[in-house]
């Protein structure tokens, strides 16, 4: 479903937020999270990912949040436009964002379920 210029798909196991459809991961970072609201978490990650990589020409973000037995597993990254290349450190930059404790706390506050993180 397209919502506000972004494509979203939801299922019991997975939530995907992408600027272009179908989603494609040319660059990625991954991280585990506790149980949170998947849509809210994905939107917060997408916003910060977009800001962190705004200098990367041709970048189109994708965030996939998968439910696991112990919480959530996030794959964040996106597609790079044809003919352009991402620097080799792009995946590391994404992973650093996903693992930043201050940012994770802010995301968790925004996406918490039932007032708990």
N, CA, C and O atoms as CSV, one atom per row, in Angstrom:
chain,resi,resn,atom,element,x,y,z
A,1,UNK,N,N,0.830,-1.156,0.000
A,1,UNK,CA,C,0.000,0.000,0.000
A,1,UNK,C,C,0.891,1.241,0.000
A,1,UNK,O,O,1.906,1.275,0.696
A,2,UNK,N,N,0.526,2.237,-0.759
A,2,UNK,CA,C,1.291,3.479,-0.811
A,2,UNK,C,C,0.675,4.477,0.160
A,2,UNK,O,O,-0.539,4.684,0.164
A,3,UNK,N,N,1.512,5.088,0.974
A,3,UNK,CA,C,1.030,6.029,1.980
A,3,UNK,C,C,2.002,7.195,2.069
A,3,UNK,O,O,3.155,7.023,2.466
A,4,UNK,N,N,1.537,8.373,1.700
A,4,UNK,CA,C,2.366,9.566,1.819
A,4,UNK,C,C,3.668,9.489,1.044
A,4,UNK,O,O,4.686,10.001,1.509
A,5,UNK,N,N,3.663,8.862,-0.126
A,5,UNK,CA,C,4.869,8.739,-0.932
A,5,UNK,C,C,5.753,7.566,-0.561
A,5,UNK,O,O,6.820,7.385,-1.147
A,6,UNK,N,N,5.323,6.764,0.410
A,6,UNK,CA,C,6.090,5.600,0.854
A,6,UNK,C,C,5.249,4.354,0.696
A,6,UNK,O,O,4.037,4.383,0.910
A,7,UNK,N,N,5.880,3.272,0.328
A,7,UNK,CA,C,5.201,1.987,0.233
A,7,UNK,C,C,5.344,1.264,1.563
A,7,UNK,O,O,6.425,1.219,2.150
A,8,UNK,N,N,4.230,0.697,2.030
A,8,UNK,CA,C,4.229,-0.065,3.272
A,8,UNK,C,C,3.568,-1.415,3.033
A,8,UNK,O,O,2.539,-1.497,2.361
A,9,UNK,N,N,4.147,-2.456,3.573
A,9,UNK,CA,C,3.477,-3.750,3.610
A,9,UNK,C,C,3.565,-4.272,5.033
A,9,UNK,O,O,4.588,-4.136,5.705
A,10,UNK,N,N,2.474,-4.872,5.473
A,10,UNK,CA,C,2.396,-5.408,6.833
A,10,UNK,C,C,1.897,-6.836,6.780
A,10,UNK,O,O,1.006,-7.177,6.001
A,11,UNK,N,N,2.482,-7.649,7.611
A,11,UNK,CA,C,1.984,-9.002,7.841
A,11,UNK,C,C,2.261,-9.312,9.306
A,11,UNK,O,O,2.858,-8.504,10.018
A,12,UNK,N,N,1.830,-10.471,9.746
A,12,UNK,CA,C,2.070,-10.843,11.146
A,12,UNK,C,C,3.558,-10.941,11.447
A,12,UNK,O,O,3.986,-10.686,12.573
A,13,UNK,N,N,4.343,-11.307,10.447
A,13,UNK,CA,C,5.768,-11.549,10.671
A,13,UNK,C,C,6.672,-10.394,10.261
A,13,UNK,O,O,7.821,-10.331,10.698
A,14,UNK,N,N,6.167,-9.462,9.415
A,14,UNK,CA,C,7.095,-8.497,8.828
A,14,UNK,C,C,6.399,-7.180,8.480
A,14,UNK,O,O,5.222,-7.153,8.120
A,15,UNK,N,N,7.154,-6.098,8.596
A,15,UNK,CA,C,6.712,-4.772,8.173
A,15,UNK,C,C,7.818,-4.211,7.286
A,15,UNK,O,O,8.992,-4.242,7.656
A,16,UNK,N,N,7.441,-3.696,6.110
A,16,UNK,CA,C,8.431,-3.125,5.189
A,16,UNK,C,C,7.998,-1.708,4.823
A,16,UNK,O,O,6.835,-1.470,4.498
A,17,UNK,N,N,8.940,-0.774,4.880
A,17,UNK,CA,C,8.731,0.614,4.502
A,17,UNK,C,C,9.782,0.956,3.455
A,17,UNK,O,O,10.981,0.829,3.703
A,18,UNK,N,N,9.322,1.395,2.272
A,18,UNK,CA,C,10.266,1.663,1.178
A,18,UNK,C,C,9.801,2.855,0.352
A,18,UNK,O,O,8.602,3.092,0.204
A,19,UNK,N,N,10.742,3.585,-0.171
A,19,UNK,CA,C,10.434,4.724,-1.039
A,19,UNK,C,C,10.043,4.244,-2.434
A,19,UNK,O,O,9.173,4.833,-3.075
A,20,UNK,N,N,10.676,3.189,-2.897
A,20,UNK,CA,C,10.391,2.625,-4.226
A,20,UNK,C,C,10.000,1.166,-4.070
A,20,UNK,O,O,10.467,0.476,-3.163
A,21,UNK,N,N,9.130,0.702,-4.975
A,21,UNK,CA,C,8.691,-0.688,-4.930
A,21,UNK,C,C,9.077,-1.378,-6.211
A,21,UNK,O,O,8.919,-0.780,-7.276
A,22,UNK,N,N,9.566,-2.580,-6.181
A,22,UNK,CA,C,9.798,-3.406,-5.003
A,22,UNK,C,C,11.046,-2.946,-4.252
A,22,UNK,O,O,11.951,-2.357,-4.843
A,23,UNK,N,N,11.090,-3.219,-2.944
A,23,UNK,CA,C,12.258,-2.812,-2.161
A,23,UNK,C,C,13.494,-3.602,-2.571
A,23,UNK,O,O,13.408,-4.763,-2.971
A,24,UNK,N,N,14.638,-2.947,-2.461
A,24,UNK,CA,C,15.905,-3.608,-2.798
A,24,UNK,C,C,16.970,-3.108,-1.834
A,24,UNK,O,O,17.066,-1.913,-1.555
A,25,UNK,N,N,17.760,-4.035,-1.336
A,25,UNK,CA,C,18.834,-3.688,-0.404
A,25,UNK,C,C,20.180,-3.789,-1.117
A,25,UNK,O,O,20.753,-4.874,-1.219
A,26,UNK,N,N,20.686,-2.651,-1.612
A,26,UNK,CA,C,22.042,-2.607,-2.166
A,26,UNK,C,C,23.059,-2.384,-1.047
A,26,UNK,O,O,24.206,-2.822,-1.146
A,27,UNK,N,N,22.636,-1.705,0.008
A,27,UNK,CA,C,23.452,-1.498,1.209
A,27,UNK,C,C,22.574,-1.799,2.420
A,27,UNK,O,O,21.384,-1.483,2.415
A,28,UNK,N,N,23.155,-2.411,3.466
A,28,UNK,CA,C,22.348,-2.770,4.633
A,28,UNK,C,C,23.130,-2.679,5.932
A,28,UNK,O,O,24.360,-2.652,5.963
A,29,UNK,N,N,22.361,-2.633,6.983
A,29,UNK,CA,C,22.836,-2.807,8.345
A,29,UNK,C,C,21.725,-3.534,9.077
A,29,UNK,O,O,20.558,-3.408,8.707
A,30,UNK,N,N,22.065,-4.292,10.107
A,30,UNK,CA,C,21.059,-5.054,10.846
A,30,UNK,C,C,21.248,-4.849,12.337
A,30,UNK,O,O,22.346,-4.560,12.814
A,31,UNK,N,N,20.144,-5.006,13.064
A,31,UNK,CA,C,20.199,-4.914,14.526
A,31,UNK,C,C,18.959,-5.551,15.127
A,31,UNK,O,O,17.895,-5.582,14.508
A,32,UNK,N,N,19.113,-6.059,16.345
A,32,UNK,CA,C,17.997,-6.639,17.091
A,32,UNK,C,C,17.413,-5.575,18.022
A,32,UNK,O,O,18.131,-4.711,18.525
A,33,UNK,N,N,16.102,-5.654,18.242
A,33,UNK,CA,C,15.390,-4.728,19.116
A,33,UNK,C,C,14.412,-5.511,19.978
A,33,UNK,O,O,14.033,-6.629,19.630
A,34,UNK,N,N,13.999,-4.928,21.106
A,34,UNK,CA,C,12.936,-5.567,21.890
A,34,UNK,C,C,11.604,-5.414,21.148
A,34,UNK,O,O,11.549,-4.782,20.093
A,35,UNK,N,N,10.555,-5.978,21.689
A,35,UNK,CA,C,9.233,-5.851,21.066
A,35,UNK,C,C,8.779,-4.396,21.156
A,35,UNK,O,O,8.674,-3.834,22.246
A,36,UNK,N,N,8.513,-3.796,19.997
A,36,UNK,CA,C,8.055,-2.415,19.872
A,36,UNK,C,C,7.021,-2.366,18.754
A,36,UNK,O,O,6.795,-3.369,18.079
A,37,UNK,N,N,6.397,-1.223,18.553
A,37,UNK,CA,C,5.489,-1.042,17.417
A,37,UNK,C,C,6.332,-0.980,16.152
A,37,UNK,O,O,7.150,-0.078,15.972
A,38,UNK,N,N,6.118,-1.951,15.288
A,38,UNK,CA,C,6.987,-2.089,14.118
A,38,UNK,C,C,6.904,-0.897,13.172
A,38,UNK,O,O,7.934,-0.424,12.690
A,39,UNK,N,N,5.705,-0.404,12.899
A,39,UNK,CA,C,5.559,0.727,11.989
A,39,UNK,C,C,6.215,1.988,12.505
A,39,UNK,O,O,6.894,2.695,11.761
A,40,UNK,N,N,6.015,2.266,13.770
A,40,UNK,CA,C,6.632,3.459,14.370
A,40,UNK,C,C,8.151,3.344,14.381
A,40,UNK,O,O,8.856,4.302,14.065
A,41,UNK,N,N,8.646,2.170,14.744
A,41,UNK,CA,C,10.093,1.961,14.751
A,41,UNK,C,C,10.659,2.148,13.348
A,41,UNK,O,O,11.672,2.825,13.173
A,42,UNK,N,N,10.013,1.556,12.351
A,42,UNK,CA,C,10.497,1.659,10.965
A,42,UNK,C,C,10.524,3.106,10.490
A,42,UNK,O,O,11.480,3.524,9.837
A,43,UNK,N,N,9.487,3.873,10.808
A,43,UNK,CA,C,9.456,5.271,10.365
A,43,UNK,C,C,10.555,6.098,11.029
A,43,UNK,O,O,11.167,6.946,10.380
A,44,UNK,N,N,10.810,5.861,12.306
A,44,UNK,CA,C,11.876,6.588,12.991
A,44,UNK,C,C,13.245,6.235,12.413
A,44,UNK,O,O,14.082,7.111,12.196
A,45,UNK,N,N,13.459,4.956,12.169
A,45,UNK,CA,C,14.731,4.527,11.575
A,45,UNK,C,C,14.887,5.133,10.193
A,45,UNK,O,O,15.961,5.625,9.846
A,46,UNK,N,N,13.821,5.101,9.401
A,46,UNK,CA,C,13.876,5.654,8.042
A,46,UNK,C,C,14.251,7.132,8.072
A,46,UNK,O,O,15.072,7.579,7.271
A,47,UNK,N,N,13.658,7.891,8.988
A,47,UNK,CA,C,13.959,9.323,9.069
A,47,UNK,C,C,15.429,9.569,9.402
A,47,UNK,O,O,16.091,10.390,8.765
A,48,UNK,N,N,15.925,8.858,10.394
A,48,UNK,CA,C,17.320,9.058,10.789
A,48,UNK,C,C,18.285,8.505,9.752
A,48,UNK,O,O,19.366,9.058,9.550
A,49,UNK,N,N,17.904,7.426,9.099
A,49,UNK,CA,C,18.727,6.861,8.025
A,49,UNK,C,C,18.832,7.854,6.872
A,49,UNK,O,O,19.912,8.066,6.321
A,50,UNK,N,N,17.714,8.452,6.515
A,50,UNK,CA,C,17.678,9.451,5.438
A,50,UNK,C,C,18.596,10.623,5.787
A,50,UNK,O,O,19.354,11.094,4.939
A,51,UNK,N,N,18.528,11.089,7.020
A,51,UNK,CA,C,19.379,12.207,7.449
A,51,UNK,C,C,20.855,11.823,7.443
A,51,UNK,O,O,21.707,12.596,7.005
A,52,UNK,N,N,21.145,10.620,7.934
A,52,UNK,CA,C,22.542,10.179,8.029
A,52,UNK,C,C,23.183,9.982,6.662
A,52,UNK,O,O,24.389,10.168,6.502
A,53,UNK,N,N,22.369,9.605,5.672
A,53,UNK,CA,C,22.923,9.306,4.345
A,53,UNK,C,C,22.493,10.315,3.289
A,53,UNK,O,O,22.497,9.999,2.099
A,54,UNK,N,N,22.125,11.516,3.699
A,54,UNK,CA,C,21.665,12.508,2.736
A,54,UNK,C,C,22.756,12.919,1.740
A,54,UNK,O,O,22.456,13.462,0.677
A,55,UNK,N,N,24.005,12.662,2.084
A,55,UNK,CA,C,25.106,12.976,1.174
A,55,UNK,C,C,25.325,11.888,0.122
A,55,UNK,O,O,26.160,12.051,-0.767
A,56,UNK,N,N,24.592,10.789,0.213
A,56,UNK,CA,C,24.761,9.657,-0.702
A,56,UNK,C,C,23.805,9.812,-1.883
A,56,UNK,O,O,22.605,9.572,-1.753
A,57,UNK,N,N,24.337,10.210,-3.024
A,57,UNK,CA,C,23.509,10.430,-4.213
A,57,UNK,C,C,22.824,9.150,-4.653
A,57,UNK,O,O,23.433,8.080,-4.667
A,58,UNK,N,N,21.549,9.268,-5.014
A,58,UNK,CA,C,20.803,8.141,-5.552
A,58,UNK,C,C,20.312,7.151,-4.518
A,58,UNK,O,O,19.861,6.063,-4.878
A,59,UNK,N,N,20.388,7.499,-3.236
A,59,UNK,CA,C,19.979,6.578,-2.178
A,59,UNK,C,C,18.480,6.661,-1.939
A,59,UNK,O,O,17.914,7.751,-1.855
A,60,UNK,N,N,17.840,5.499,-1.828
A,60,UNK,CA,C,16.416,5.394,-1.539
A,60,UNK,C,C,16.230,4.405,-0.386
A,60,UNK,O,O,16.463,3.210,-0.568
A,61,UNK,N,N,15.815,4.875,0.799
A,61,UNK,CA,C,15.795,4.020,1.985
A,61,UNK,C,C,14.746,2.913,1.965
A,61,UNK,O,O,13.676,3.043,1.370
A,62,UNK,N,N,15.095,1.821,2.638
A,62,UNK,CA,C,14.196,0.691,2.878
A,62,UNK,C,C,14.444,0.231,4.313
A,62,UNK,O,O,15.590,0.105,4.745
A,63,UNK,N,N,13.359,-0.017,5.044
A,63,UNK,CA,C,13.468,-0.567,6.396
A,63,UNK,C,C,12.536,-1.767,6.485
A,63,UNK,O,O,11.348,-1.668,6.177
A,64,UNK,N,N,13.085,-2.899,6.910
A,64,UNK,CA,C,12.289,-4.105,7.110
A,64,UNK,C,C,12.412,-4.516,8.571
A,64,UNK,O,O,13.516,-4.670,9.093
A,65,UNK,N,N,11.264,-4.693,9.226
A,65,UNK,CA,C,11.224,-5.086,10.633
A,65,UNK,C,C,10.546,-6.447,10.709
A,65,UNK,O,O,9.371,-6.585,10.368
A,66,UNK,N,N,11.287,-7.440,11.155
A,66,UNK,CA,C,10.764,-8.806,11.248
A,66,UNK,C,C,10.583,-9.195,12.705
A,66,UNK,O,O,11.436,-8.916,13.547
A,67,UNK,N,N,9.458,-9.844,12.992
A,67,UNK,CA,C,9.199,-10.347,14.341
A,67,UNK,C,C,9.993,-11.629,14.556
A,67,UNK,O,O,10.049,-12.491,13.679
A,68,UNK,N,N,10.607,-11.744,15.730
A,68,UNK,CA,C,11.337,-12.958,16.102
A,68,UNK,C,C,10.805,-13.429,17.455
A,68,UNK,O,O,9.991,-12.749,18.080
A,69,UNK,N,N,11.261,-14.569,17.890
A,69,UNK,CA,C,10.818,-15.082,19.191
A,69,UNK,C,C,11.248,-14.175,20.339
A,69,UNK,O,O,10.572,-14.105,21.365
A,70,UNK,N,N,12.364,-13.484,20.167
A,70,UNK,CA,C,12.890,-12.655,21.251
A,70,UNK,C,C,12.637,-11.162,21.068
A,70,UNK,O,O,13.068,-10.371,21.908
A,71,UNK,N,N,11.959,-10.751,20.011
A,71,UNK,CA,C,11.711,-9.332,19.784
A,71,UNK,C,C,11.587,-9.025,18.307
A,71,UNK,O,O,10.785,-9.630,17.596
A,72,UNK,N,N,12.395,-8.072,17.852
A,72,UNK,CA,C,12.370,-7.643,16.455
A,72,UNK,C,C,13.779,-7.682,15.877
A,72,UNK,O,O,14.767,-7.511,16.591
A,73,UNK,N,N,13.850,-7.912,14.561
A,73,UNK,CA,C,15.124,-7.864,13.855
A,73,UNK,C,C,14.951,-6.886,12.703
A,73,UNK,O,O,14.093,-7.080,11.841
A,74,UNK,N,N,15.763,-5.838,12.688
A,74,UNK,CA,C,15.652,-4.777,11.695
A,74,UNK,C,C,16.760,-4.899,10.665
A,74,UNK,O,O,17.935,-5.048,11.003
A,75,UNK,N,N,16.362,-4.833,9.403
A,75,UNK,CA,C,17.301,-4.673,8.301
A,75,UNK,C,C,17.006,-3.303,7.708
A,75,UNK,O,O,15.902,-3.060,7.221
A,76,UNK,N,N,17.981,-2.414,7.747
A,76,UNK,CA,C,17.813,-1.060,7.228
A,76,UNK,C,C,18.883,-0.811,6.184
A,76,UNK,O,O,19.993,-1.338,6.271
A,77,UNK,N,N,18.540,-0.012,5.210
A,77,UNK,CA,C,19.473,0.296,4.138
A,77,UNK,C,C,18.682,0.827,2.970
A,77,UNK,O,O,17.820,1.693,3.123
A,78,UNK,N,N,18.985,0.297,1.800
A,78,UNK,CA,C,18.206,0.726,0.658
A,78,UNK,C,C,18.881,0.496,-0.662
A,78,UNK,O,O,19.879,-0.214,-0.791
A,79,UNK,N,N,18.286,1.130,-1.623
A,79,UNK,CA,C,18.704,0.977,-3.009
A,79,UNK,C,C,19.549,2.178,-3.412
A,79,UNK,O,O,19.344,3.299,-2.947
A,80,UNK,N,N,20.497,1.907,-4.286
A,80,UNK,CA,C,21.322,2.953,-4.890
A,80,UNK,C,C,20.936,3.010,-6.363
A,80,UNK,O,O,20.861,1.977,-7.029
A,81,UNK,N,N,20.694,4.210,-6.869
A,81,UNK,CA,C,20.263,4.375,-8.258
A,81,UNK,C,C,21.272,3.758,-9.219
A,81,UNK,O,O,22.476,3.747,-8.965
A,82,UNK,N,N,20.750,3.248,-10.321
A,82,UNK,CA,C,21.594,2.650,-11.360
A,82,UNK,C,C,22.696,3.623,-11.773
A,82,UNK,O,O,22.457,4.821,-11.925
A,83,UNK,N,N,23.881,3.101,-11.950
A,83,UNK,CA,C,25.017,3.893,-12.385
A,83,UNK,C,C,25.770,4.590,-11.261
A,83,UNK,O,O,26.809,5.205,-11.500
A,84,UNK,N,N,25.256,4.501,-10.040
A,84,UNK,CA,C,25.932,5.116,-8.902
A,84,UNK,C,C,26.419,4.022,-7.965
A,84,UNK,O,O,25.900,2.906,-7.977
A,85,UNK,N,N,27.416,4.346,-7.156
A,85,UNK,CA,C,27.960,3.365,-6.200
A,85,UNK,C,C,28.002,3.978,-4.813
A,85,UNK,O,O,28.241,5.174,-4.645
A,86,UNK,N,N,27.767,3.137,-3.836
A,86,UNK,CA,C,27.881,3.574,-2.442
A,86,UNK,C,C,29.306,3.317,-1.969
A,86,UNK,O,O,29.902,2.310,-2.350
A,87,UNK,N,N,29.861,4.196,-1.155
A,87,UNK,CA,C,31.181,3.932,-0.581
A,87,UNK,C,C,31.158,2.633,0.225
A,87,UNK,O,O,30.112,2.233,0.737
A,88,UNK,N,N,32.293,1.991,0.333
A,88,UNK,CA,C,32.392,0.709,1.044
A,88,UNK,C,C,32.000,0.832,2.516
A,88,UNK,O,O,31.634,-0.164,3.139
A,89,UNK,N,N,32.071,2.018,3.070
A,89,UNK,CA,C,31.756,2.216,4.494
A,89,UNK,C,C,30.268,2.455,4.766
A,89,UNK,O,O,29.879,2.632,5.920
A,90,UNK,N,N,29.447,2.462,3.742
A,90,UNK,CA,C,28.026,2.783,3.922
A,90,UNK,C,C,27.329,1.802,4.858
A,90,UNK,O,O,26.570,2.224,5.731
A,91,UNK,N,N,27.566,0.520,4.698
A,91,UNK,CA,C,26.968,-0.482,5.588
A,91,UNK,C,C,27.374,-0.270,7.033
A,91,UNK,O,O,26.564,-0.438,7.944
A,92,UNK,N,N,28.635,0.101,7.243
A,92,UNK,CA,C,29.117,0.376,8.601
A,92,UNK,C,C,28.427,1.605,9.195
A,92,UNK,O,O,28.127,1.636,10.389
A,93,UNK,N,N,28.179,2.606,8.369
A,93,UNK,CA,C,27.476,3.805,8.832
A,93,UNK,C,C,26.049,3.469,9.257
A,93,UNK,O,O,25.555,3.980,10.262
A,94,UNK,N,N,25.393,2.605,8.485
A,94,UNK,CA,C,24.027,2.194,8.811
A,94,UNK,C,C,24.016,1.402,10.116
A,94,UNK,O,O,23.185,1.649,10.989
A,95,UNK,N,N,24.933,0.459,10.246
A,95,UNK,CA,C,25.014,-0.348,11.468
A,95,UNK,C,C,25.305,0.532,12.680
A,95,UNK,O,O,24.725,0.328,13.747
A,96,UNK,N,N,26.196,1.507,12.527
A,96,UNK,CA,C,26.511,2.417,13.634
A,96,UNK,C,C,25.268,3.191,14.070
A,96,UNK,O,O,25.047,3.383,15.266
A,97,UNK,N,N,24.462,3.631,13.116
A,97,UNK,CA,C,23.220,4.319,13.446
A,97,UNK,C,C,22.289,3.392,14.219
A,97,UNK,O,O,21.730,3.786,15.242
A,98,UNK,N,N,22.119,2.162,13.737
A,98,UNK,CA,C,21.215,1.204,14.378
A,98,UNK,C,C,21.673,0.810,15.778
A,98,UNK,O,O,20.855,0.412,16.607
A,99,UNK,N,N,22.967,0.917,16.049
A,99,UNK,CA,C,23.508,0.507,17.346
A,99,UNK,C,C,23.774,1.672,18.297
A,99,UNK,O,O,24.207,1.452,19.428
A,100,UNK,N,N,23.524,2.898,17.864
A,100,UNK,CA,C,23.762,4.067,18.706
A,100,UNK,C,C,22.790,4.051,19.892
A,100,UNK,O,O,21.578,4.126,19.691
A,101,UNK,N,N,23.309,3.952,21.134
A,101,UNK,CA,C,22.430,3.815,22.301
A,101,UNK,C,C,21.443,4.973,22.483
A,101,UNK,O,O,20.283,4.740,22.823
A,102,UNK,N,N,21.879,6.198,22.264
A,102,UNK,CA,C,20.994,7.352,22.448
A,102,UNK,C,C,19.859,7.339,21.429
A,102,UNK,O,O,18.710,7.625,21.764
A,103,UNK,N,N,20.185,7.013,20.204
A,103,UNK,CA,C,19.177,6.963,19.144
A,103,UNK,C,C,18.203,5.814,19.401
A,103,UNK,O,O,16.994,5.974,19.230
A,104,UNK,N,N,18.723,4.669,19.806
A,104,UNK,CA,C,17.862,3.519,20.102
A,104,UNK,C,C,16.876,3.838,21.239
A,104,UNK,O,O,15.716,3.429,21.188
A,105,UNK,N,N,17.338,4.565,22.255
A,105,UNK,CA,C,16.437,4.949,23.356
A,105,UNK,C,C,15.308,5.840,22.842
A,105,UNK,O,O,14.148,5.670,23.216
A,106,UNK,N,N,15.666,6.787,21.983
A,106,UNK,CA,C,14.640,7.681,21.423
A,106,UNK,C,C,13.648,6.890,20.590
A,106,UNK,O,O,12.440,7.089,20.718
A,107,UNK,N,N,14.134,5.994,19.737
A,107,UNK,CA,C,13.236,5.162,18.927
A,107,UNK,C,C,12.337,4.318,19.816
A,107,UNK,O,O,11.138,4.205,19.560
A,108,UNK,N,N,12.906,3.726,20.860
A,108,UNK,CA,C,12.134,2.853,21.755
A,108,UNK,C,C,11.044,3.642,22.486
A,108,UNK,O,O,9.934,3.142,22.669
A,109,UNK,N,N,11.356,4.866,22.902
A,109,UNK,CA,C,10.329,5.697,23.559
A,109,UNK,C,C,9.171,5.958,22.610
A,109,UNK,O,O,8.009,5.894,23.013
A,110,UNK,N,N,9.476,6.248,21.369
A,110,UNK,CA,C,8.453,6.574,20.385
A,110,UNK,C,C,7.637,5.344,19.993
A,110,UNK,O,O,6.442,5.463,19.723
A,111,UNK,N,N,8.246,4.190,19.958
A,111,UNK,CA,C,7.591,2.984,19.437
A,111,UNK,C,C,7.136,2.009,20.522
A,111,UNK,O,O,6.678,0.910,20.209
A,112,UNK,N,N,7.254,2.393,21.779
A,112,UNK,CA,C,6.909,1.448,22.851
A,112,UNK,C,C,5.435,1.044,22.790
A,112,UNK,O,O,4.587,1.761,22.257
A,113,UNK,N,N,5.172,-0.111,23.346
A,113,UNK,CA,C,3.820,-0.666,23.396
A,113,UNK,C,C,3.326,-0.572,24.833
A,113,UNK,O,O,4.014,-1.001,25.758
A,114,UNK,N,N,2.154,-0.020,25.019
A,114,UNK,CA,C,1.539,0.001,26.341
A,114,UNK,C,C,2.311,0.747,27.401
A,114,UNK,O,O,2.221,0.413,28.583
A,115,UNK,N,N,3.073,1.754,27.000
A,115,UNK,CA,C,3.798,2.556,27.966
A,115,UNK,C,C,5.082,1.937,28.480
A,115,UNK,O,O,5.756,2.528,29.323
A,116,UNK,N,N,5.434,0.759,27.988
A,116,UNK,CA,C,6.691,0.116,28.413
A,116,UNK,C,C,7.613,-0.009,27.214
A,116,UNK,O,O,7.156,-0.079,26.073
A,117,UNK,N,N,8.892,-0.036,27.472
A,117,UNK,CA,C,9.872,-0.190,26.409
A,117,UNK,C,C,10.398,-1.594,26.367
A,117,UNK,O,O,11.240,-1.912,25.528
